[in-house]
Amino acid sequence: MDVLFITPNSAKKVYQDLSNKLSAIETPTWSLLLAESCRSKGGNVAIMDCLAENLSHEDAYQRIKNLNPKLICFVVYGQNVNAGTTNMVGAVELSKFLKDKNIGIPISYIGSYVQALPKKVLLDEKSIDFIFINEGVYSLHKIIKMKEINNSNIEDIPGIFFRNDKGEIVPTEPIGVVPTEKMDQDLPGYAWDLLPFKNKPLDLYRSPMWHAEYKEENRSPYAAIQTSLGCQFKCSFCMINLINKDNSDELGVASNHSGMRHWSPGFIIKEFDKLINYGVTTIRIVDEMFLLNPKYYLPLCNLLAERNQNDTLKMWAYSRIDTVKKPETLKKVRQAGIKWLCLGIESGDKKVRLEVSKGKFEDVDVRKIISRIHEADIEVMANYIFGLPGDDINTMQKTLDLSIELCTSGWNAYAAMALPGSFLYKKSLENNYELPTTYEGFSFHSYETVPLSTEHLKAFEILNFRDNAFHKYHSNANFLKRIENKFGINAKENILNSLQIKLKRKIIEENIKN
């Protein structure tokens, strides 16, 4: 076997008790894309999803021994903005275990965190032999043609950071990402057949509760799929665009690599057809900005609508508030089976929004837009961030008040984090702001999380406000009434039951003691 792609299991430390039942288990998008790309070039590959199968370290070790791949590749991308960092938790634990077992197989990493801090990763983590400095497609094509990977030929692999004979951490020759015109050819789909399952394809994966209309029975089978890569915007808190990185900079900054690449609609619909044939109708469109370029999304929506004659598809996708303006567009989106739109509102204060490149509310009437989406029979998952630069207690309260007024069926809020790879992270380093010292510290839901302080607020104050806001919103009478009217009494009861799970927070506990 040439390459084994591993999805680590970081769930318990990242999501605490939410991991037992409530957190989603996403299909490993990048493992699927890379595996299929390698297969298309004659490679022999496999995927091991430690999260979906809940594998112990020993179980993983035994399986790796049996497969005996030429290369182990930990894929630490994820569908959330911080997932590339938080997935390092389980990945590093397992790679250390494998090294202690003298596995004797080179261990590589690919993902957003290692792209942001390639040198730091190799300095900190001796269990990692080398890392890919971009999406890794063309580097992997080179690897599958090699008989073996060792210290004498590793420098022949383009697009990596590695330790040379002197112990120095150095890059090889940079290599570009797959351009749009070659997406269909060099990233030719998803290796769905390599994923584990219990009774039927993709039944080990589960959607977020809200996507399933807050009903457990609707969560599986489930899949996540991309129709494009990257984003054309440069929000200061985001590191998604590191996927486009094509150089050897030791500190990657996502806003330097903005841009989008698309598969053709005719090509990507074939992947939707595979999922539909598997019986999968609960699908997440992972694109950072699906509803942006009509050249790509309208033809795809038309093709999906042909397959959704009985309204069986239950999909969701991302959009910006300022890109959802035409009722006729929303009609086509709904006909395609997209029943939820995820919108980054972020803040209820126009000054705070401007500082993170989200635009002013004068640019678009957020209330009118959400009302228009609801009129199209599409639900809204609204995202907010507390503790952005410029935030104080009044602006955060303004954000919470706006969210309660909008009363969307989905509500998600984070405490602002200086994620490695974001402009906020670079700025934080320059200004000596306090940053997390562990991978868990960058997780929004973890015990050790350390959000970014602001000029006006300490980290624990922001986090405490966020956690209280979560409960205030989901116990609000108007919200619960909306859920009951839309999805039934059981959906409402499931929400109330989920509120019994309280996240533990180290920095809040420490401040209570003091």
Steps between C-alpha positions, in 0.01 A plus 500: 500500500624848413323736741270459799298815571407529868223709654590540868254486789518821703132507594513449877753773570360735239127466569497365858167326579347633178706233323295219653199568285449862394804600294504417131722235340594636159619297205876573459481716189870540435587137565234409245626749241867409541430126497302524178765724341772246584289212368449683173879501458537130574555524876390235752347685796270459798319720754490432873244714683583471869216734591220324312610156621607620847829313468738470793870569441571128519223422249644760263852363544395144417307611194796704373732201547265283296469756220875578501483825301803671355385826663269596785326831436304667779240730343430780744270712291143542616172663410515759778740794501693366800491133410847496345641592841271302728540183293867517595398379848414146397750494213803576717390255769475219245821583310695503830346162586605361160856627540522349848391172341783534244252487214784546249284689249550872419232721654385810315242770571285708272261774608447864579687515832817343361481732200480800731792394722708236316827559681339523844315172447816307418688664788223415747401156373786254455254226403433676168750432222381760252206723416338614180505875448188515284212271409750232407349372177805518277737404781298183557501421129881499525497283813286221356757455223786453750597147611562617854538818704816546705748763616701473182219581258252707704645821361382385156140556609388853406275706726607377844688606813735234645806448724824470304809299604616791716172505687401827334139552401490607138252516211533328168409673177149652529229362278175660394144401581266347246376781272132537414551379143643169632266441795287239319813317386735514802241500781258262329244439770461322834604151607168437680549123473803515730300627798397263779134421567291279726193394303493732200730760343570811710291389795788565744478869421247738655390853425472785750175481695357815345561370145287198596223730624610411854400135452752224566345262248568743213876538560635194315605407239676827435766646273689824445609606152676796341425657163779758534816564701605818678330836541543837332452695824766585759330494840762559767383221731502224235776269379309301236692645206820329608372223277630716213849542642770428242817627666735412786430793730563395860199697622210453266229768498176398332408846374810490276354204311138594432334359191256233391532195279199309371415163360272522199128455585470207258789324669402556864139389447638149446615500864153602616360216289729253678373620838136487391554145370644410841176627654662810647276807487629692805794686347715796594644713220827597664600791271597808696277703272265288291257777403749740348564439131181420302717361220566198722218469748197560273578218251569268794174601671311427178659154479420431865140615452458231233596244765280653769158464340356351820681745728702223665835682513584668829807713442661812642752745366686819591429847375569860598220732595594732216487227232139390564288770341273360229182301580535311171846379607364376831222317315758310291707426811197355677401293196852353505433355846697758697277545804745688720732793432783569741570874531793672668339799669783507760413827676206731559732801504597658169839624623599154625387344171712741298812414699479134397407567135133399525356828377250748645136426566421804285619294205211258540192472719573184702146483635350525152737239358425244769129564462537443125684171561224384734237595240679266258447214750869489587622493860797706622796392710637834623862524616628759747836575659543657843826671590604630160747793501304805608244300695397606849215382719257737326584391144480133600160561656396676180597185307303276735195730485511499120520120490199466732306747285583312178393172666654262247448124534875449530734703721872459548746727677870486572736694720750665263818301459832598348524185289844415356497608138263791555596867486383524862764244598776697328382820665484327838862386468611850404321650802595226747136409571438191712448194280416138579794275581326174402307380196191464720537865588399592146180296517179699543338233718792354695576524869833669431374754245659845522323755279657828402476788747396844375593851604190503721447136604698212646485156342298342780242782483446442129476125541257530789283737296501259204402198709222690676379639165475145363261401778306826489433461128405133503270539802333813360122453475474645147774271371346190660159593361651533152668158529181332621295656220756408232626160614269375775494457876770229499748738334431756771547240775829387345631856516400537865663167583824603326519809721560271797855444371719775640846560354779522758740791453839518671548876483151564640559255787831667580343846514218378725762366744685830494 
